[in-house]
């Protein structure tokens, strides 16, 4: 089976292609793609705990914490201790971060154009990917079905 016939490979290759398209669009903003999605999540949901933010953007704390520090150094986010739980750090956009998000708003339109897809096609794909992600998260260790697929024999 060729890799491009594998669901996992197509998702992986598509993710790489998407990131490659984003890179030159984000460079003038001084952001990487993971930093961009963190900024979008904060714009959408407001102040979030580091844990909640990590869940929203699918980043573990080992990746998110240094990224939040970098975004703080850039003046785009601020981090503060939660008044109700000293162990929890709350992250929010600064005014400069909100302004950068406004500048980045047009990126989505550019990406949609790059896909050469209609809005309806994009929405259908998004729904399918959300279902796929939810199924994989609900069943992270699948077992073989009662009748596992057989490998074709070489002739």
N, CA, C and O of each residue as an XYZ file, in Angstrom:
620
protein
N       0.846     -1.179      0.000
C       0.000      0.000      0.000
C       0.891      1.243      0.000
O       1.760      1.384      0.861
N       0.685      2.116     -0.936
C       1.471      3.339     -1.012
C       1.066      4.279      0.119
O      -0.084      4.257      0.558
N       2.000      5.108      0.598
C       1.650      6.016      1.703
C       0.449      6.905      1.411
O      -0.336      7.194      2.315
N       0.292      7.349      0.150
C      -0.818      8.266     -0.116
C      -2.174      7.563     -0.129
O      -3.204      8.206     -0.335
N      -2.179      6.249      0.088
C      -3.431      5.521      0.274
C      -3.750      5.327      1.754
O      -4.765      4.721      2.099
N      -2.896      5.834      2.614
C      -3.058      5.702      4.060
C      -3.649      7.000      4.623
O      -3.148      8.090      4.347
N      -4.701      6.872      5.404
C      -5.327      8.047      6.016
C      -4.317      8.838      6.835
O      -4.245     10.062      6.726
N      -3.535      8.135      7.658
C      -2.585      8.838      8.525
C      -1.566      9.628      7.708
O      -1.202     10.741      8.088
N      -1.102      9.072      6.597
C      -0.131      9.790      5.777
C      -0.768     11.022      5.135
O      -0.157     12.090      5.107
N      -1.979     10.882      4.625
C      -2.637     12.029      3.981
C      -2.881     13.160      4.979
O      -2.724     14.332      4.639
N      -3.262     12.815      6.204
C      -3.444     13.849      7.228
C      -2.113     14.510      7.558
O      -2.034     15.732      7.680
N      -1.069     13.703      7.701
C       0.273     14.216      8.003
C       0.767     15.126      6.875
O       1.220     16.242      7.130
N       0.682     14.652      5.634
C       1.175     15.430      4.495
C       0.374     16.716      4.312
O       0.931     17.754      3.956
N      -0.928     16.645      4.556
C      -1.771     17.840      4.445
C      -1.417     18.847      5.529
O      -1.382     20.050      5.270
N      -1.156     18.372      6.726
C      -0.739     19.260      7.814
C       0.575     19.964      7.469
O       0.720     21.166      7.694
N       1.522     19.213      6.927
C       2.792     19.826      6.512
C       2.573     20.877      5.427
O       3.163     21.956      5.474
N       1.721     20.557      4.446
C       1.446     21.499      3.362
C       0.773     22.762      3.890
O       1.099     23.869      3.461
N      -0.166     22.596      4.821
C      -0.862     23.750      5.398
C       0.118     24.640      6.149
O       0.087     25.863      6.010
N       0.985     24.029      6.942
C       1.975     24.800      7.696
C       2.916     25.530      6.747
O       3.320     26.661      7.016
N       3.263     24.885      5.640
C       4.149     25.509      4.646
C       3.488     26.740      4.012
O       4.158     27.739      3.749
N       2.186     26.666      3.771
C       1.455     27.812      3.216
C       1.381     28.939      4.240
O       1.509     30.111      3.884
N       1.176     28.595      5.498
C       1.074     29.612      6.551
C       2.395     30.334      6.817
O       2.400     31.528      7.115
N       3.515     29.615      6.710
C       4.811     30.168      7.127
C       5.092     31.555      6.533
O       5.387     32.476      7.295
N       5.016     31.748      5.208
C       5.311     33.091      4.682
C       4.251     34.134      5.034
O       4.534     35.332      5.038
N       3.038     33.685      5.326
C       1.988     34.627      5.722
C       2.190     35.110      7.155
O       1.867     36.250      7.488
N       2.728     34.233      7.998
C       2.940     34.577      9.405
C       4.270     35.291      9.645
O       4.421     36.007     10.635
N       5.226     35.098      8.749
C       6.560     35.692      8.944
C       6.507     37.202      9.169
O       7.188     37.692     10.071
N       5.728     37.969      8.389
C       5.679     39.418      8.644
C       5.107     39.776     10.018
O       5.357     40.864     10.536
N       4.340     38.854     10.602
C       3.776     39.089     11.934
C       4.733     38.636     13.032
O       4.506     38.903     14.212
N       5.803     37.949     12.638
C       6.777     37.465     13.610
C       6.293     36.268     14.406
O       6.740     36.045     15.531
N       5.369     35.489     13.821
C       4.791     34.341     14.525
C       5.070     33.038     13.797
O       5.185     33.002     12.572
N       5.176     31.968     14.577
C       5.168     30.624     14.019
C       3.717     30.152     13.987
O       2.842     30.783     14.581
N       3.462     29.043     13.294
C       2.096     28.540     13.245
C       1.567     28.163     14.634
O       0.446     28.548     14.966
N       2.328     27.425     15.462
C       1.802     27.128     16.807
C       1.523     28.392     17.634
O       0.542     28.439     18.375
N       2.370     29.406     17.512
C       2.117     30.665     18.227
C       0.823     31.306     17.719
O       0.039     31.848     18.498
N       0.615     31.237     16.415
C      -0.582     31.795     15.799
C      -1.843     31.128     16.348
O      -2.807     31.817     16.681
N      -1.847     29.787     16.448
C      -3.061     29.128     16.940
C      -3.301     29.424     18.417
O      -4.450     29.478     18.857
N      -2.234     29.616     19.183
C      -2.390     30.025     20.586
C      -3.037     31.408     20.643
O      -3.952     31.640     21.433
N      -2.558     32.314     19.808
C      -3.125     33.671     19.771
C      -4.605     33.627     19.364
O      -5.429     34.333     19.944
N      -4.938     32.796     18.365
C      -6.336     32.679     17.938
C      -7.225     32.154     19.064
O      -8.336     32.645     19.266
N      -6.734     31.161     19.792
C      -7.520     30.601     20.897
C      -7.770     31.653     21.969
O      -8.871     31.734     22.515
N      -6.763     32.452     22.271
C      -6.933     33.507     23.278
C      -7.875     34.595     22.777
O      -8.652     35.146     23.557
N      -7.813     34.909     21.492
C      -8.733     35.902     20.926
C     -10.166     35.389     21.009
O     -11.085     36.140     21.335
N     -10.346     34.114     20.714
C     -11.678     33.519     20.694
C     -12.267     33.329     22.088
O     -13.455     33.570     22.299
N     -11.437     32.897     23.045
C     -11.951     32.497     24.354
C     -11.565     33.424     25.492
O     -12.016     33.226     26.620
N     -10.746     34.426     25.230
C     -10.313     35.314     26.299
C      -9.282     34.645     27.185
O      -8.611     33.700     26.769
N      -9.160     35.134     28.395
C      -8.175     34.601     29.332
C      -8.454     33.129     29.626
O      -9.588     32.742     29.910
N      -7.397     32.316     29.553
C      -7.517     30.884     29.816
C      -6.387     30.429     30.720
O      -5.302     31.010     30.717
N      -6.648     29.391     31.488
C      -5.552     28.779     32.238
C      -4.639     28.089     31.231
O      -5.061     27.758     30.123
N      -3.394     27.877     31.621
C      -2.451     27.209     30.726
C      -2.983     25.831     30.337
O      -2.853     25.419     29.184
N      -3.580     25.121     31.286
C      -4.128     23.799     30.991
C      -5.260     23.847     29.979
O      -5.290     23.055     29.037
N      -6.191     24.775     30.171
C      -7.321     24.902     29.245
C      -6.846     25.335     27.864
O      -7.356     24.856     26.851
N      -5.873     26.236     27.821
C      -5.330     26.684     26.540
C      -4.658     25.516     25.819
O      -4.856     25.330     24.618
N      -3.870     24.738     26.544
C      -3.216     23.580     25.949
C      -4.209     22.599     25.362
O      -3.983     22.054     24.282
N      -5.318     22.368     26.071
C      -6.361     21.473     25.559
C      -6.979     22.033     24.287
O      -7.216     21.291     23.333
N      -7.240     23.328     24.265
C      -7.882     23.945     23.096
C      -7.026     23.843     21.840
O      -7.549     23.663     20.741
N      -5.716     23.959     22.003
C      -4.826     23.983     20.832
C      -4.015     22.695     20.680
O      -3.111     22.624     19.847
N      -4.337     21.683     21.482
C      -3.689     20.365     21.394
C      -2.176     20.442     21.586
O      -1.415     19.808     20.855
N      -1.749     21.228     22.582
C      -0.328     21.314     22.921
C      -0.136     20.884     24.365
O      -0.920     21.256     25.239
N       0.906     20.102     24.616
C       1.188     19.713     25.996
C       1.919     20.849     26.703
O       2.403     21.781     26.061
N       1.994     20.764     28.022
C       2.581     21.861     28.801
C       4.055     22.059     28.481
O       4.558     23.178     28.578
N       4.763     20.987     28.097
C       6.174     21.121     27.746
C       6.400     21.974     26.512
O       7.475     22.550     26.345
N       5.408     22.061     25.655
C       5.476     22.912     24.461
C       4.854     24.270     24.737
O       5.393     25.300     24.331
N       3.716     24.272     25.430
C       2.968     25.511     25.646
C       3.681     26.490     26.573
O       3.699     27.690     26.299
N       4.264     26.006     27.658
C       4.876     26.915     28.640
C       6.005     27.745     28.021
O       6.004     28.965     28.184
N       6.979     27.129     27.311
C       8.012     27.968     26.689
C       7.443     28.909     25.620
O       7.931     30.026     25.442
N       6.410     28.446     24.913
C       5.800     29.302     23.902
C       5.128     30.505     24.552
O       5.244     31.623     24.050
N       4.428     30.289     25.661
C       3.785     31.395     26.375
C       4.835     32.376     26.890
O       4.622     33.589     26.868
N       5.962     31.850     27.352
C       7.049     32.738     27.796
C       7.554     33.593     26.636
O       7.779     34.793     26.792
N       7.728     32.967     25.474
C       8.203     33.693     24.292
C       7.196     34.769     23.886
O       7.581     35.902     23.595
N       5.914     34.420     23.866
C       4.880     35.398     23.507
C       4.803     36.520     24.533
O       4.473     37.655     24.188
N       5.105     36.209     25.795
C       5.164     37.238     26.840
C       6.333     38.175     26.571
O       6.192     39.394     26.667
N       7.485     37.605     26.235
C       8.672     38.411     25.912
C       8.401     39.328     24.723
O       8.888     40.458     24.679
N       7.619     38.835     23.757
C       7.269     39.645     22.585
C       6.204     40.696     22.902
O       5.896     41.543     22.064
N       5.644     40.641     24.113
C       4.625     41.608     24.516
C       3.239     41.301     23.985
O       2.373     42.175     23.983
N       3.011     40.060     23.529
C       1.732     39.705     22.924
C       0.752     39.062     23.895
O      -0.461     39.156     23.710
N       1.274     38.407     24.931
C       0.406     37.824     25.959
C       0.956     38.191     27.323
O       2.121     38.559     27.469
N       0.093     38.083     28.312
C       0.551     38.241     29.689
C       0.137     37.006     30.465
O      -0.905     36.399     30.215
N       0.986     36.659     31.410
C       0.733     35.511     32.272
C       0.652     36.016     33.698
O       1.431     36.869     34.122
N      -0.319     35.465     34.435
C      -0.437     35.841     35.844
C      -0.972     34.651     36.618
O      -1.644     33.778     36.069
N      -0.661     34.636     37.888
C      -1.171     33.577     38.761
C      -2.671     33.757     38.953
O      -3.167     34.878     39.064
N      -3.371     32.653     38.988
C      -4.803     32.694     39.245
C      -5.031     33.138     40.683
O      -4.382     32.617     41.590
N      -5.940     34.091     40.918
C      -6.216     34.511     42.290
C      -6.862     33.395     43.117
O      -6.760     33.399     44.344
N      -7.518     32.449     42.460
C      -8.195     31.376     43.189
C      -7.339     30.117     43.353
O      -7.664     29.252     44.166
N      -6.240     30.009     42.580
C      -5.381     28.823     42.665
C      -3.962     29.224     42.292
O      -3.653     29.432     41.119
N      -3.110     29.330     43.294
C      -1.724     29.765     43.087
C      -0.946     28.888     42.114
O       0.026     29.344     41.512
N      -1.364     27.636     41.956
C      -0.648     26.726     41.063
C      -1.001     26.960     39.605
O      -0.277     26.509     38.717
N      -2.088     27.648     39.345
C      -2.581     27.844     37.985
C      -2.123     29.185     37.418
O      -2.164     30.211     38.097
N      -1.687     29.156     36.159
C      -1.281     30.374     35.458
C      -2.361     30.717     34.441
O      -2.796     29.860     33.672
N      -2.789     31.972     34.442
C      -3.773     32.461     33.478
C      -3.039     33.219     32.378
O      -2.116     33.987     32.649
N      -3.455     32.996     31.144
C      -2.807     33.613     29.986
C      -3.856     34.400     29.223
O      -4.961     33.913     28.985
N      -3.503     35.624     28.838
C      -4.426     36.463     28.067
C      -3.641     37.317     27.082
O      -2.433     37.505     27.226
N      -4.341     37.827     26.088
C      -3.720     38.724     25.113
C      -3.496     40.094     25.730
O      -4.298     40.565     26.535
N      -2.412     40.718     25.349
C      -2.175     42.119     25.690
C      -2.840     42.967     24.606
O      -3.294     42.421     23.599
N      -2.908     44.282     24.786
C      -3.417     45.121     23.694
C      -2.631     44.902     22.393
O      -3.224     44.875     21.314
N      -1.312     44.748     22.486
C      -0.503     44.492     21.283
C      -0.873     43.144     20.666
O      -0.890     43.005     19.443
N      -1.167     42.160     21.500
C      -1.585     40.847     21.003
C      -2.926     40.915     20.301
O      -3.120     40.279     19.264
N      -3.859     41.683     20.859
C      -5.169     41.846     20.215
C      -5.020     42.556     18.872
O      -5.688     42.206     17.899
N      -4.144     43.550     18.825
C      -3.915     44.271     17.567
C      -3.315     43.329     16.521
O      -3.702     43.372     15.353
N      -2.379     42.487     16.933
C      -1.776     41.539     16.003
C      -2.826     40.555     15.481
O      -2.805     40.197     14.303
N      -3.732     40.121     16.339
C      -4.815     39.231     15.907
C      -5.703     39.907     14.869
O      -6.147     39.265     13.917
N      -5.963     41.199     15.048
C      -6.757     41.927     14.054
C      -6.030     41.956     12.713
O      -6.650     41.796     11.661
N      -4.718     42.160     12.755
C      -3.923     42.163     11.517
C      -3.938     40.792     10.850
O      -3.887     40.693      9.624
N      -4.006     39.741     11.652
C      -3.945     38.372     11.130
C      -5.289     37.870     10.607
O      -5.352     36.790     10.019
N      -6.351     38.625     10.807
C      -7.694     38.181     10.430
C      -7.795     37.784      8.956
O      -8.506     36.837      8.620
N      -7.108     38.483      8.094
C      -7.189     38.216      6.654
C      -6.497     36.915      6.254
O      -6.699     36.425      5.142
N      -5.691     36.356      7.137
C      -4.967     35.134      6.787
C      -5.908     33.996      6.430
O      -5.639     33.243      5.495
N      -7.001     33.861      7.158
C      -7.925     32.763      6.887
C      -8.458     32.836      5.461
O      -8.579     31.811      4.790
N      -8.774     34.034      4.998
C      -9.265     34.188      3.625
C      -8.197     33.773      2.621
O      -8.506     33.144      1.609
N      -6.944     34.122      2.896
C      -5.858     33.733      2.001
C      -5.693     32.214      1.972
O      -5.445     31.633      0.916
N      -5.831     31.581      3.125
C      -5.706     30.124      3.195
C      -6.852     29.460      2.441
O      -6.629     28.499      1.705
N      -8.073     29.957      2.612
C      -9.216     29.402      1.883
C      -8.966     29.505      0.386
O      -9.244     28.558     -0.350
N      -8.450     30.631     -0.077
C      -8.127     30.782     -1.502
C      -7.075     29.763     -1.934
O      -7.179     29.185     -3.015
N      -6.077     29.543     -1.106
C      -5.003     28.602     -1.446
C      -5.525     27.175     -1.588
O      -4.959     26.388     -2.347
N      -6.596     26.829     -0.871
C      -7.132     25.466     -0.952
C      -7.936     25.235     -2.223
O      -8.207     24.091     -2.588
N      -8.313     26.302     -2.891
C      -9.145     26.220     -4.095
C     -10.429     25.439     -3.812
O     -10.895     24.657     -4.641
N     -10.985     25.666     -2.630
C     -12.208     24.995     -2.197
C     -13.285     26.028     -1.922
O     -12.994     27.183     -1.611
N     -14.533     25.597     -2.041
C     -15.639     26.483     -1.700
C     -15.808     26.499     -0.185
O     -15.273     25.648      0.525
N     -16.551     27.471      0.284
C     -16.839     27.545      1.723
C     -17.587     26.287      2.173
O     -17.322     25.762      3.254
N     -18.510     25.807      1.354
C     -19.261     24.591      1.698
C     -18.326     23.382      1.790
O     -18.473     22.555      2.690
N     -17.376     23.276      0.873
C     -16.420     22.164      0.919
C     -15.558     22.241      2.177
O     -15.272     21.225      2.811
N     -15.154     23.444      2.521
C     -14.323     23.625      3.722
C     -15.120     23.242      4.968
O     -14.598     22.560      5.850
N     -16.376     23.672      5.048
C     -17.205     23.349      6.210
C     -17.435     21.842      6.323
O     -17.411     21.297      7.427
N     -17.656     21.166      5.200
C     -17.825     19.711      5.205
C     -16.544     19.026      5.684
O     -16.596     18.102      6.496
N     -15.413     19.476      5.187
C     -14.129     18.914      5.611
C     -13.906     19.141      7.105
O     -13.459     18.237      7.810
N     -14.213     20.333      7.585
C     -14.043     20.645      9.012
C     -14.909     19.726      9.877
O     -14.440     19.206     10.889
N     -16.164     19.525      9.483
C     -17.041     18.625     10.248
C     -16.480     17.198     10.250
O     -16.489     16.527     11.283
N     -16.001     16.745      9.110
C     -15.437     15.392      9.018
C     -14.196     15.255      9.888
O     -14.031     14.249     10.577
N     -13.328     16.250      9.862
C     -12.107     16.203     10.668
C     -12.422     16.261     12.159
O     -11.761     15.596     12.957
N     -13.426     17.050     12.540
C     -13.822     17.106     13.952
C     -14.351     15.757     14.419
O     -14.042     15.314     15.525
N     -15.153     15.097     13.571
C     -15.661     13.761     13.919
C     -14.505     12.773     14.046
O     -14.464     11.975     14.983
N     -13.569     12.827     13.104
C     -12.417     11.931     13.129
C     -11.585     12.148     14.388
O     -11.194     11.189     15.055
N     -11.319     13.403     14.707
C     -10.527     13.712     15.901
C     -11.226     13.217     17.167
O     -10.591     12.625     18.040
N     -12.532     13.460     17.264
C     -13.284     13.012     18.441
C     -13.247     11.489     18.557
O     -13.084     10.957     19.656
N     -13.396     10.788     17.445
C     -13.364      9.323     17.475
C     -11.994      8.825     17.914
O     -11.904      7.893     18.713
N     -10.935      9.427     17.407
C      -9.583      9.006     17.778
C      -9.281      9.323     19.238
O      -8.604      8.548     19.913
N      -9.773     10.448     19.727
C      -9.551     10.795     21.134
C     -10.345      9.879     22.058
O      -9.899      9.570     23.164
N     -11.513      9.448     21.610
C     -12.342      8.562     22.425
C     -11.796      7.136     22.447
O     -12.076      6.378     23.375
N     -11.024      6.775     21.436
C     -10.519      5.409     21.322
C      -9.040      5.445     20.936
O      -8.682      5.052     19.826
N      -8.169      5.918     21.854
C      -6.760      6.090     21.497
C      -5.991      4.791     21.286
O      -4.923      4.802     20.675
N      -6.523      3.660     21.786
C      -5.842      2.365     21.617
C      -6.819      1.371     20.995
O      -7.335      0.488     21.680
N      -7.070      1.519     19.698
C      -8.043      0.619     19.072
C      -7.529     -0.816     19.054
O      -6.326     -1.063     18.961
N      -8.457     -1.742     19.143
C      -8.092     -3.152     19.021
C      -8.512     -3.617     17.632
O      -9.349     -2.997     16.976
N      -7.927     -4.692     17.213
C      -8.297     -5.229     15.905
C      -9.755     -5.635     15.925
O     -10.259     -6.085     16.955
N     -10.441     -5.484     14.805
C     -11.820     -5.974     14.740
C     -11.827     -7.505     14.815
O     -10.786     -8.147     14.676
N     -13.003     -8.073     15.034
C     -13.123     -9.532     15.136
C     -12.534    -10.217     13.906
O     -11.930    -11.284     14.017
N     -12.708     -9.616     12.752
C     -12.153    -10.155     11.506
C     -11.160     -9.144     10.943
O     -11.530     -8.308     10.119
N      -9.886     -9.213     11.386
C      -8.927     -8.215     10.930
C      -8.720     -8.295      9.425
O      -8.889     -9.353      8.818
N      -8.353     -7.168      8.832
C      -8.121     -7.193      7.387
C      -6.972     -8.142      7.069
O      -6.008     -8.249      7.828
N      -7.087     -8.814      5.956
C      -6.022     -9.736      5.557
C      -5.106     -9.053      4.565
O      -5.516     -8.167      3.816
N      -3.876     -9.478      4.577
C      -2.898     -8.951      3.634
C      -2.997     -9.757      2.341
O      -3.113    -10.981      2.381
N      -2.952     -9.086      1.212
C      -2.971     -9.847     -0.041
C      -1.698    -10.685     -0.152
O      -0.623    -10.263      0.275
N      -1.835    -11.853     -0.721
C      -0.662    -12.707     -0.896
C       0.023    -12.369     -2.203
O      -0.626    -12.047     -3.198
N       1.341    -12.447     -2.189
C       2.118    -12.166     -3.401
C       1.979    -13.322     -4.368
O       1.983    -14.484     -3.962
N       1.857    -13.009     -5.634
C       1.736    -14.061     -6.655
C       2.979    -14.137     -7.479
O       3.067    -14.962     -8.389
